């Protein structure tokens, strides 16, 4: 093939070194360097894919309970005309569902047990258009919420913590009291538990209760819905759509998307992901810089060959290119092997982890503790591409010093004792 001789000789040195024809120790070090790069890249891909999987799993469970965007009155009062607000929001092509709501913090009591919760007043028919959980339990549970019936649906963890079942009564203690001749007394309302729900997200399963929209308006003394929930066709566009709606709907309402509602959790996940990326990248860096020792020994072993090439007219730049090709080839082989192995594991982790659990008779994710019984994985190109580029850059940088040393070899000195 009509390739530059630097490429041909560099690739020949790489193959010869791996075959161990001339120096078994150099061959071993070169092989270890490639294996180290491959394992580092594989670990990065697998770990970040699992973290993405957990993030996606939690996000999906979270979004099964809450809407993508909430529009509410800036003063905390009822919206003057929620239908008009919903209609104006629907003009945005991303908005595919809208439902009114009333939300407030309250205490839920049964006997001496009292717990804080978010009480959300919903319209059962319209709620199913904005949240997945409502669509799933609409016919079984939400249909039991009737105006004036004073029924309540509790999160599963909240119901279990309070020891209540369907048909039991609980007392809602609303914020703010009512003035009587005896002073200010709390506003209490007894309600009947008509069902429970389990979204798989502890925060909502243990701190959310659903009642009918009309009952919530009477309980919290508002004249109507305090806000509108919106569902989008693309959940990832929530922040951009929220900014557009804030400009469209005017200053009399606040617009909040799901990423801002759970901002602390998502920021914590991103910080953890960045730190894990940095830590595991150090593994790749250590393996890549093992190439330095490999190439230094190769340069020492090939000094006679370098001298002959220089005598035949090869320039220092060409000598440097030969050994850069050799080091870069090891980096490329290690990186590509790591990518293939990492993707193989990440895409089949739902098969590999159960097999390991059966072999070791252990359970890495007990469902009773984590609420997620399987190991999720979601490899993304936005993670894989930077991993590949960083690995290749580190391998390339590691070849510079040994290659420069090779280019400085003097033919006369190298051949003196040959």
C-alpha positions as a Markdown table, in Angstrom:
| # | Residue | x | y | z |
|---|---|---|---|---|
| 1 | Unk | 0.0 | 0.0 | 0.0 |
| 2 | Unk | 1.2 | 3.5 | -0.8 |
| 3 | Unk | 1.2 | 4.8 | 2.8 |
| 4 | Unk | 3.9 | 7.1 | 4.3 |
| 5 | Unk | 6.8 | 5.0 | 5.5 |
| 6 | Unk | 6.4 | 6.5 | 9.0 |
| 7 | Unk | 3.0 | 4.9 | 9.3 |
| 8 | Unk | 4.2 | 1.6 | 7.9 |
| 9 | Unk | 7.2 | 1.3 | 10.2 |
| 10 | Unk | 5.3 | 2.6 | 13.3 |
| 11 | Unk | 2.6 | 0.0 | 12.7 |
| 12 | Unk | 5.2 | -2.7 | 12.2 |
| 13 | Unk | 6.9 | -1.8 | 15.5 |
| 14 | Unk | 3.5 | -2.0 | 17.2 |
| 15 | Unk | 2.8 | -5.4 | 15.8 |
| 16 | Unk | 6.3 | -6.7 | 16.5 |
| 17 | Unk | 6.2 | -5.4 | 20.1 |
| 18 | Unk | 2.9 | -7.0 | 20.8 |
| 19 | Unk | 4.1 | -10.3 | 19.3 |
| 20 | Unk | 7.2 | -10.1 | 21.5 |
| 21 | Unk | 9.6 | -11.2 | 18.8 |
| 22 | Unk | 12.4 | -9.0 | 20.0 |
| 23 | Unk | 11.7 | -8.0 | 23.6 |
| 24 | Unk | 9.1 | -9.9 | 25.6 |
| 25 | Unk | 9.2 | -7.4 | 28.5 |
| 26 | Unk | 8.4 | -4.4 | 26.2 |
| 27 | Unk | 5.6 | -6.5 | 24.7 |
| 28 | Unk | 4.2 | -7.2 | 28.1 |
| 29 | Unk | 4.3 | -3.5 | 29.2 |
| 30 | Unk | 2.7 | -2.4 | 25.9 |
| 31 | Unk | -0.1 | -5.0 | 26.3 |
| 32 | Unk | -0.7 | -3.9 | 29.9 |
| 33 | Unk | -1.0 | -0.3 | 28.8 |
| 34 | Unk | -3.6 | -1.1 | 26.2 |
| 35 | Unk | -5.5 | -3.3 | 28.7 |
| 36 | Unk | -5.4 | -0.4 | 31.2 |
| 37 | Unk | -6.8 | 2.1 | 28.7 |
| 38 | Unk | -9.5 | -0.4 | 27.7 |
| 39 | Unk | -10.5 | -1.1 | 31.3 |
| 40 | Unk | -10.5 | 2.6 | 32.2 |
| 41 | Unk | -12.7 | 3.5 | 29.2 |
| 42 | Unk | -15.0 | 0.5 | 29.9 |
| 43 | Unk | -15.4 | 1.6 | 33.5 |
| 44 | Unk | -16.2 | 5.1 | 32.6 |
| 45 | Unk | -18.9 | 4.1 | 30.1 |
| 46 | Unk | -20.5 | 1.5 | 32.4 |
| 47 | Unk | -20.6 | 3.7 | 35.5 |
| 48 | Unk | -21.9 | 6.8 | 33.6 |
| 49 | Unk | -24.5 | 4.6 | 31.8 |
| 50 | Unk | -25.7 | 3.2 | 35.2 |
| 51 | Unk | -25.9 | 6.7 | 36.7 |
| 52 | Unk | -27.9 | 7.9 | 33.6 |
| 53 | Unk | -30.2 | 4.9 | 34.1 |
| 54 | Unk | -30.8 | 5.7 | 37.7 |
| 55 | Unk | -31.4 | 9.4 | 36.9 |
| 56 | Unk | -33.9 | 8.4 | 34.1 |
| 57 | Unk | -35.7 | 6.0 | 36.4 |
| 58 | Unk | -36.1 | 8.5 | 39.2 |
| 59 | Unk | -37.1 | 11.2 | 36.7 |
| 60 | Unk | -39.7 | 9.1 | 35.1 |
| 61 | Unk | -41.2 | 8.1 | 38.4 |
| 62 | Unk | -41.2 | 11.7 | 39.5 |
| 63 | Unk | -42.9 | 12.9 | 36.3 |
| 64 | Unk | -45.5 | 10.3 | 36.7 |
| 65 | Unk | -46.8 | 12.3 | 39.7 |
| 66 | Unk | -46.0 | 15.9 | 38.8 |
| 67 | Unk | -46.7 | 17.9 | 35.6 |
| 68 | Unk | -44.0 | 19.1 | 33.3 |
| 69 | Unk | -44.9 | 22.8 | 34.0 |
| 70 | Unk | -47.0 | 24.6 | 36.6 |
| 71 | Unk | -48.5 | 28.0 | 36.0 |
| 72 | Unk | -49.8 | 29.6 | 39.2 |
| 73 | Unk | -51.0 | 33.0 | 40.4 |
| 74 | Unk | -48.1 | 35.1 | 41.6 |
| 75 | Unk | -49.9 | 36.1 | 44.9 |
| 76 | Unk | -50.9 | 32.6 | 45.8 |
| 77 | Unk | -54.6 | 33.4 | 45.1 |
| 78 | Unk | -57.0 | 31.8 | 42.7 |
| 79 | Unk | -56.4 | 32.4 | 38.9 |
| 80 | Unk | -58.9 | 34.9 | 37.6 |
| 81 | Unk | -59.7 | 32.8 | 34.6 |
| 82 | Unk | -57.8 | 29.5 | 34.5 |
| 83 | Unk | -59.5 | 28.4 | 31.3 |
| 84 | Unk | -58.2 | 31.4 | 29.4 |
| 85 | Unk | -54.7 | 30.8 | 30.9 |
| 86 | Unk | -54.8 | 27.2 | 29.8 |
| 87 | Unk | -56.0 | 28.1 | 26.3 |
| 88 | Unk | -53.2 | 30.7 | 25.9 |
| 89 | Unk | -50.7 | 28.2 | 27.1 |
| 90 | Unk | -52.0 | 25.6 | 24.6 |
| 91 | Unk | -51.0 | 28.0 | 21.8 |
| 92 | Unk | -47.5 | 26.8 | 22.3 |
| 93 | Unk | -47.0 | 23.8 | 20.1 |
| 94 | Unk | -45.2 | 21.9 | 22.8 |
| 95 | Unk | -48.2 | 22.0 | 25.2 |
| 96 | Unk | -50.4 | 18.9 | 24.7 |
| 97 | Unk | -52.4 | 18.8 | 28.0 |
| 98 | Unk | -53.6 | 21.2 | 30.7 |
| 99 | Unk | -55.5 | 20.7 | 34.0 |
| 100 | Unk | -56.4 | 23.0 | 37.0 |
| 101 | Unk | -55.2 | 22.4 | 40.5 |
| 102 | Unk | -55.2 | 23.7 | 44.0 |
| 103 | Unk | -52.2 | 22.9 | 46.2 |
| 104 | Unk | -51.3 | 23.8 | 49.8 |
| 105 | Unk | -49.4 | 22.3 | 52.7 |
| 106 | Unk | -51.5 | 20.8 | 55.5 |
| 107 | Unk | -51.4 | 18.4 | 58.3 |
| 108 | Unk | -53.0 | 15.0 | 58.1 |
| 109 | Unk | -53.9 | 13.5 | 61.5 |
| 110 | Unk | -55.3 | 10.1 | 62.6 |
| 111 | Unk | -55.5 | 9.8 | 66.4 |
| 112 | Unk | -52.3 | 11.0 | 67.9 |
| 113 | Unk | -50.3 | 10.6 | 64.7 |
| 114 | Unk | -49.9 | 13.8 | 62.6 |
| 115 | Unk | -47.9 | 14.2 | 59.5 |
| 116 | Unk | -47.2 | 17.1 | 57.1 |
| 117 | Unk | -48.1 | 16.6 | 53.4 |
| 118 | Unk | -48.9 | 18.5 | 50.2 |
| 119 | Unk | -52.6 | 18.3 | 49.6 |
| 120 | Unk | -53.4 | 18.8 | 45.9 |
| 121 | Unk | -56.9 | 19.4 | 44.7 |
| 122 | Unk | -57.4 | 18.0 | 41.2 |
| 123 | Unk | -60.1 | 17.4 | 38.6 |
| 124 | Unk | -59.9 | 13.6 | 38.1 |
| 125 | Unk | -60.9 | 13.7 | 34.4 |
| 126 | Unk | -58.5 | 16.4 | 33.4 |
| 127 | Unk | -55.6 | 15.3 | 35.7 |
| 128 | Unk | -55.3 | 12.2 | 33.6 |
| 129 | Unk | -54.2 | 14.4 | 30.7 |
| 130 | Unk | -51.1 | 15.8 | 32.5 |
| 131 | Unk | -49.7 | 13.0 | 34.6 |
| 132 | Unk | -49.1 | 9.3 | 33.9 |
| 133 | Unk | -50.0 | 8.1 | 37.4 |
| 134 | Unk | -53.4 | 9.8 | 37.2 |
| 135 | Unk | -54.0 | 8.1 | 33.8 |
| 136 | Unk | -53.2 | 4.7 | 35.2 |
| 137 | Unk | -55.3 | 4.9 | 38.4 |
| 138 | Unk | -58.1 | 7.1 | 37.0 |
| 139 | Unk | -60.7 | 4.3 | 36.7 |
| 140 | Unk | -59.7 | 2.5 | 39.9 |
| 141 | Unk | -59.1 | 5.3 | 42.3 |
| 142 | Unk | -59.5 | 8.8 | 41.1 |
| 143 | Unk | -63.0 | 8.2 | 39.9 |
| 144 | Unk | -63.9 | 7.9 | 43.6 |
| 145 | Unk | -63.1 | 11.5 | 44.2 |
| 146 | Unk | -66.5 | 13.3 | 43.9 |
| 147 | Unk | -67.2 | 16.9 | 44.6 |
| 148 | Unk | -68.6 | 17.2 | 48.1 |
| 149 | Unk | -67.8 | 13.6 | 48.9 |
| 150 | Unk | -64.7 | 14.6 | 50.9 |
| 151 | Unk | -62.6 | 11.7 | 49.8 |
| 152 | Unk | -58.9 | 11.6 | 49.8 |
| 153 | Unk | -56.2 | 9.5 | 48.0 |
| 154 | Unk | -53.0 | 9.1 | 50.0 |
| 155 | Unk | -49.5 | 8.2 | 48.9 |
| 156 | Unk | -48.7 | 4.5 | 49.7 |
| 157 | Unk | -45.9 | 5.3 | 52.1 |
| 158 | Unk | -47.9 | 8.0 | 53.9 |
| 159 | Unk | -50.9 | 5.6 | 54.3 |
| 160 | Unk | -48.6 | 2.8 | 55.6 |
| 161 | Unk | -46.8 | 5.1 | 58.1 |
| 162 | Unk | -50.2 | 6.3 | 59.5 |
| 163 | Unk | -51.7 | 2.8 | 59.5 |
| 164 | Unk | -54.7 | 3.7 | 57.4 |
| 165 | Unk | -56.5 | 1.7 | 54.7 |
| 166 | Unk | -59.3 | 2.4 | 52.2 |
| 167 | Unk | -62.4 | 3.3 | 54.1 |
| 168 | Unk | -60.6 | 4.8 | 57.2 |
| 169 | Unk | -61.0 | 8.4 | 58.2 |
| 170 | Unk | -58.3 | 11.1 | 58.5 |
| 171 | Unk | -58.5 | 14.7 | 59.6 |
| 172 | Unk | -57.0 | 17.5 | 57.5 |
| 173 | Unk | -55.7 | 20.5 | 59.5 |
| 174 | Unk | -55.6 | 23.4 | 57.0 |
| 175 | Unk | -53.1 | 26.2 | 57.4 |
| 176 | Unk | -54.5 | 29.4 | 58.9 |
| 177 | Unk | -57.4 | 29.3 | 61.4 |
| 178 | Unk | -60.8 | 30.8 | 61.7 |
| 179 | Unk | -61.7 | 33.6 | 64.2 |
| 180 | Unk | -64.3 | 32.6 | 66.8 |
| 181 | Unk | -65.5 | 34.3 | 70.0 |
| 182 | Unk | -63.1 | 31.9 | 71.8 |
| 183 | Unk | -60.2 | 33.0 | 69.6 |
| 184 | Unk | -58.5 | 31.6 | 66.6 |
| 185 | Unk | -59.0 | 27.9 | 66.2 |
| 186 | Unk | -57.6 | 25.6 | 63.5 |
| 187 | Unk | -59.8 | 24.6 | 60.6 |
| 188 | Unk | -60.3 | 20.8 | 60.6 |
| 189 | Unk | -62.0 | 18.6 | 58.1 |
| 190 | Unk | -62.6 | 14.8 | 58.4 |
| 191 | Unk | -62.1 | 13.0 | 55.1 |
| 192 | Unk | -62.4 | 9.4 | 54.0 |
| 193 | Unk | -59.5 | 7.5 | 52.4 |
| 194 | Unk | -60.8 | 6.2 | 49.1 |
| 195 | Unk | -57.6 | 4.8 | 47.8 |
| 196 | Unk | -53.8 | 5.0 | 47.7 |
| 197 | Unk | -51.1 | 5.3 | 45.0 |
| 198 | Unk | -47.5 | 4.1 | 44.7 |
| 199 | Unk | -45.4 | 6.1 | 42.2 |
| 200 | Unk | -42.1 | 4.5 | 43.3 |
| 201 | Unk | -40.7 | 7.9 | 44.4 |
| 202 | Unk | -40.5 | 8.2 | 48.2 |
| 203 | Unk | -40.8 | 11.9 | 48.4 |
| 204 | Unk | -44.3 | 11.9 | 46.8 |
| 205 | Unk | -45.4 | 8.5 | 48.1 |
| 206 | Unk | -44.8 | 9.7 | 51.7 |
| 207 | Unk | -45.9 | 13.4 | 51.4 |
| 208 | Unk | -48.7 | 13.8 | 48.8 |
| 209 | Unk | -52.4 | 13.5 | 49.1 |
| 210 | Unk | -55.0 | 14.1 | 46.4 |
| 211 | Unk | -58.6 | 15.4 | 46.9 |
| 212 | Unk | -61.2 | 16.8 | 44.5 |
| 213 | Unk | -60.7 | 20.3 | 43.1 |
| 214 | Unk | -63.9 | 21.6 | 44.5 |
| 215 | Unk | -63.3 | 20.2 | 48.0 |
| 216 | Unk | -59.8 | 21.7 | 48.0 |
| 217 | Unk | -61.2 | 25.1 | 47.1 |
| 218 | Unk | -63.6 | 25.0 | 50.0 |
| 219 | Unk | -61.1 | 23.6 | 52.4 |
| 220 | Unk | -58.4 | 26.2 | 51.7 |
| 221 | Unk | -60.9 | 29.0 | 51.1 |
| 222 | Unk | -60.0 | 30.0 | 47.6 |
| 223 | Unk | -62.4 | 30.9 | 44.8 |
| 224 | Unk | -61.1 | 28.5 | 42.3 |
| 225 | Unk | -58.0 | 26.7 | 40.9 |
| 226 | Unk | -54.7 | 28.4 | 42.0 |
| 227 | Unk | -52.9 | 27.1 | 39.0 |
| 228 | Unk | -52.7 | 25.1 | 35.8 |
| 229 | Unk | -50.6 | 22.0 | 35.2 |
| 230 | Unk | -49.2 | 21.5 | 31.7 |
| 231 | Unk | -47.9 | 18.5 | 29.9 |
| 232 | Unk | -45.4 | 18.8 | 27.1 |
| 233 | Unk | -44.6 | 16.6 | 24.0 |
| 234 | Unk | -40.9 | 16.8 | 24.8 |
| 235 | Unk | -40.1 | 16.7 | 28.5 |
| 236 | Unk | -36.5 | 17.8 | 27.9 |
| 237 | Unk | -37.7 | 21.1 | 26.5 |
| 238 | Unk | -39.5 | 22.1 | 29.8 |
| 239 | Unk | -37.1 | 24.9 | 30.7 |
| 240 | Unk | -37.2 | 26.6 | 27.3 |
| 241 | Unk | -41.0 | 26.3 | 27.1 |
| 242 | Unk | -41.4 | 27.6 | 30.6 |
| 243 | Unk | -39.3 | 30.7 | 29.7 |
| 244 | Unk | -41.5 | 31.2 | 26.5 |
| 245 | Unk | -44.7 | 30.9 | 28.5 |
| 246 | Unk | -43.5 | 33.3 | 31.2 |
| 247 | Unk | -43.0 | 35.9 | 28.5 |
| 248 | Unk | -46.4 | 35.1 | 26.9 |
| 249 | Unk | -48.6 | 34.9 | 29.9 |
| 250 | Unk | -47.4 | 38.0 | 31.6 |
| 251 | Unk | -46.1 | 39.0 | 35.1 |
| 252 | Unk | -49.4 | 38.2 | 36.9 |
| 253 | Unk | -48.5 | 34.5 | 36.9 |
| 254 | Unk | -45.4 | 32.4 | 37.8 |
| 255 | Unk | -44.2 | 29.6 | 35.6 |
| 256 | Unk | -42.2 | 26.8 | 37.0 |
| 257 | Unk | -40.9 | 23.7 | 35.2 |
| 258 | Unk | -40.1 | 20.3 | 36.7 |
| 259 | Unk | -36.3 | 20.9 | 36.5 |
| 260 | Unk | -36.7 | 23.9 | 38.8 |
| 261 | Unk | -39.1 | 22.2 | 41.1 |
| 262 | Unk | -36.5 | 19.5 | 41.9 |
| 263 | Unk | -33.5 | 21.7 | 41.3 |
| 264 | Unk | -31.4 | 20.5 | 44.3 |
| 265 | Unk | -31.8 | 16.8 | 43.4 |
| 266 | Unk | -30.8 | 17.3 | 39.8 |
| 267 | Unk | -27.8 | 19.5 | 40.7 |
| 268 | Unk | -26.6 | 16.9 | 43.2 |
| 269 | Unk | -26.8 | 14.2 | 40.6 |
| 270 | Unk | -24.9 | 16.3 | 38.0 |
| 271 | Unk | -22.1 | 17.1 | 40.6 |
| 272 | Unk | -21.8 | 13.4 | 41.5 |
| 273 | Unk | -21.6 | 12.5 | 37.8 |
| 274 | Unk | -18.9 | 15.1 | 37.2 |
| 275 | Unk | -16.8 | 13.9 | 40.1 |
| 276 | Unk | -17.2 | 10.3 | 39.1 |
| 277 | Unk | -16.1 | 11.2 | 35.5 |
| 278 | Unk | -13.0 | 13.0 | 36.9 |
| 279 | Unk | -12.1 | 10.1 | 39.2 |
| 280 | Unk | -12.4 | 7.4 | 36.5 |
| 281 | Unk | -10.6 | 9.6 | 34.0 |
| 282 | Unk | -7.6 | 9.3 | 36.2 |
| 283 | Unk | -7.6 | 5.6 | 35.6 |
| 284 | Unk | -7.4 | 6.2 | 31.9 |
| 285 | Unk | -4.7 | 8.8 | 32.4 |
| 286 | Unk | -2.5 | 6.4 | 34.4 |
| 287 | Unk | -2.9 | 3.7 | 31.8 |
| 288 | Unk | -2.2 | 6.2 | 29.0 |
| 289 | Unk | 1.0 | 7.4 | 30.6 |
| 290 | Unk | 2.2 | 3.8 | 30.9 |
| 291 | Unk | 2.8 | 4.3 | 27.2 |
| 292 | Unk | 5.6 | 6.6 | 28.1 |
| 293 | Unk | 7.7 | 3.8 | 29.7 |
| 294 | Unk | 6.8 | 1.5 | 26.9 |
| 295 | Unk | 8.0 | 3.9 | 24.2 |
| 296 | Unk | 11.1 | 4.9 | 26.2 |
| 297 | Unk | 12.2 | 1.2 | 26.3 |
| 298 | Unk | 11.3 | 0.8 | 22.7 |
| 299 | Unk | 13.4 | 3.8 | 21.7 |
| 300 | Unk | 16.3 | 2.4 | 23.6 |
| 301 | Unk | 15.9 | -1.0 | 22.0 |
| 302 | Unk | 15.5 | 0.4 | 18.5 |
| 303 | Unk | 18.5 | 2.9 | 18.5 |
| 304 | Unk | 20.3 | 0.9 | 15.9 |
| 305 | Unk | 17.2 | 1.0 | 13.6 |
| 306 | Unk | 16.9 | 4.7 | 14.2 |
| 307 | Unk | 20.5 | 5.3 | 13.3 |
| 308 | Unk | 20.1 | 3.3 | 10.1 |
| 309 | Unk | 17.0 | 5.3 | 9.1 |
| 310 | Unk | 18.8 | 8.5 | 9.8 |
| 311 | Unk | 21.7 | 7.4 | 7.7 |
| 312 | Unk | 19.3 | 6.6 | 4.8 |
| 313 | Unk | 18.0 | 10.2 | 5.0 |
| 314 | Unk | 15.1 | 10.1 | 7.4 |
| 315 | Unk | 14.6 | 13.4 | 9.1 |
| 316 | Unk | 14.2 | 13.8 | 12.9 |
| 317 | Unk | 10.5 | 14.7 | 12.3 |
| 318 | Unk | 10.0 | 11.4 | 10.5 |
| 319 | Unk | 11.6 | 9.4 | 13.4 |
| 320 | Unk | 9.4 | 11.2 | 15.8 |
| 321 | Unk | 6.4 | 10.4 | 13.7 |
| 322 | Unk | 7.2 | 6.7 | 13.6 |
| 323 | Unk | 7.1 | 6.4 | 17.4 |
| 324 | Unk | 4.1 | 8.6 | 17.7 |
| 325 | Unk | 2.3 | 6.2 | 15.4 |
| 326 | Unk | 3.3 | 3.3 | 17.5 |
| 327 | Unk | 2.1 | 4.9 | 20.8 |
| 328 | Unk | -1.1 | 6.3 | 19.1 |
| 329 | Unk | -1.9 | 2.9 | 17.7 |
| 330 | Unk | -1.8 | 1.4 | 21.2 |
| 331 | Unk | -4.0 | 4.2 | 22.5 |
| 332 | Unk | -6.5 | 3.7 | 19.6 |
| 333 | Unk | -6.7 | 0.0 | 20.1 |
| 334 | Unk | -7.1 | 0.3 | 23.8 |
| 335 | Unk | -9.8 | 3.0 | 23.5 |
| 336 | Unk | -11.8 | 1.2 | 20.8 |
| 337 | Unk | -11.6 | -2.1 | 22.8 |
| 338 | Unk | -12.8 | -0.2 | 25.9 |
| 339 | Unk | -15.7 | 1.4 | 24.1 |
| 340 | Unk | -16.9 | -1.9 | 22.6 |
| 341 | Unk | -16.6 | -3.8 | 25.9 |
| 342 | Unk | -18.2 | -0.9 | 27.8 |
| 343 | Unk | -21.2 | -0.7 | 25.4 |
| 344 | Unk | -21.6 | -4.5 | 25.5 |
| 345 | Unk | -21.8 | -4.5 | 29.3 |
| 346 | Unk | -24.0 | -1.3 | 29.5 |
| 347 | Unk | -26.5 | -2.6 | 27.0 |
| 348 | Unk | -26.7 | -6.0 | 28.6 |
| 349 | Unk | -26.5 | -5.0 | 32.3 |
| 350 | Unk | -30.0 | -6.2 | 32.9 |
| 351 | Unk | -28.8 | -9.7 | 32.1 |
| 352 | Unk | -25.3 | -9.6 | 33.5 |
| 353 | Unk | -26.3 | -8.3 | 37.0 |
| 354 | Unk | -29.0 | -10.9 | 37.7 |
| 355 | Unk | -26.6 | -13.6 | 36.6 |
| 356 | Unk | -24.0 | -12.4 | 39.1 |
| 357 | Unk | -26.7 | -12.1 | 41.8 |
| 358 | Unk | -27.7 | -15.7 | 41.2 |
| 359 | Unk | -24.1 | -16.9 | 41.1 |
| 360 | Unk | -23.2 | -15.1 | 44.4 |
| 361 | Unk | -26.6 | -15.6 | 46.0 |
| 362 | Unk | -26.9 | -11.8 | 46.8 |
| 363 | Unk | -29.2 | -9.0 | 45.9 |
| 364 | Unk | -27.5 | -5.7 | 45.0 |
| 365 | Unk | -30.8 | -3.7 | 44.9 |
| 366 | Unk | -33.3 | -5.1 | 47.4 |
| 367 | Unk | -36.7 | -3.8 | 46.3 |
| 368 | Unk | -37.8 | -3.2 | 49.9 |
| 369 | Unk | -35.0 | -0.7 | 50.3 |
| 370 | Unk | -34.4 | 1.0 | 47.0 |
| 371 | Unk | -37.8 | 0.6 | 45.4 |
| 372 | Unk | -35.8 | -0.3 | 42.2 |
| 373 | Unk | -35.1 | -4.0 | 41.9 |
| 374 | Unk | -33.1 | -3.9 | 38.7 |
| 375 | Unk | -30.0 | -2.2 | 37.6 |
| 376 | Unk | -30.9 | 0.5 | 35.0 |
| 377 | Unk | -28.5 | 1.6 | 32.3 |
| 378 | Unk | -28.8 | 4.4 | 29.7 |
| 379 | Unk | -25.6 | 4.9 | 27.6 |
| 380 | Unk | -25.6 | 8.3 | 25.9 |
| 381 | Unk | -23.4 | 9.6 | 23.1 |
| 382 | Unk | -22.9 | 12.8 | 25.0 |
| 383 | Unk | -20.9 | 10.8 | 27.6 |
| 384 | Unk | -19.2 | 8.3 | 25.2 |
| 385 | Unk | -17.8 | 10.9 | 22.7 |
| 386 | Unk | -15.9 | 12.9 | 25.4 |
| 387 | Unk | -14.6 | 9.7 | 26.9 |
| 388 | Unk | -13.2 | 8.6 | 23.6 |
| 389 | Unk | -11.7 | 12.0 | 22.8 |
| 390 | Unk | -10.1 | 12.4 | 26.3 |
| 391 | Unk | -8.6 | 8.9 | 26.1 |
| 392 | Unk | -7.1 | 9.5 | 22.6 |
| 393 | Unk | -5.7 | 12.9 | 23.6 |
| 394 | Unk | -4.1 | 11.4 | 26.7 |
| 395 | Unk | -2.6 | 8.6 | 24.7 |
| 396 | Unk | -1.3 | 11.1 | 22.1 |
| 397 | Unk | 0.2 | 13.4 | 24.7 |
| 398 | Unk | 2.0 | 10.4 | 26.3 |
| 399 | Unk | 3.8 | 9.7 | 23.0 |
| 400 | Unk | 5.4 | 13.1 | 22.7 |
| 401 | Unk | 8.4 | 12.9 | 25.0 |
| 402 | Unk | 9.6 | 9.4 | 24.0 |
| 403 | Unk | 9.1 | 10.3 | 20.3 |
| 404 | Unk | 11.1 | 13.5 | 20.8 |
| 405 | Unk | 13.9 | 11.5 | 22.5 |
| 406 | Unk | 14.0 | 9.2 | 19.5 |
| 407 | Unk | 14.3 | 12.1 | 17.1 |
| 408 | Unk | 17.4 | 13.3 | 19.1 |
| 409 | Unk | 19.3 | 10.0 | 18.7 |
| 410 | Unk | 22.7 | 10.6 | 16.9 |
| 411 | Unk | 23.5 | 7.9 | 14.3 |
| 412 | Unk | 27.2 | 7.9 | 15.0 |
| 413 | Unk | 26.7 | 7.4 | 18.8 |
| 414 | Unk | 24.0 | 4.8 | 18.3 |
| 415 | Unk | 26.1 | 2.7 | 15.8 |
| 416 | Unk | 29.4 | 3.0 | 17.7 |
| 417 | Unk | 29.0 | -0.2 | 19.7 |
| 418 | Unk | 26.9 | -2.1 | 17.1 |
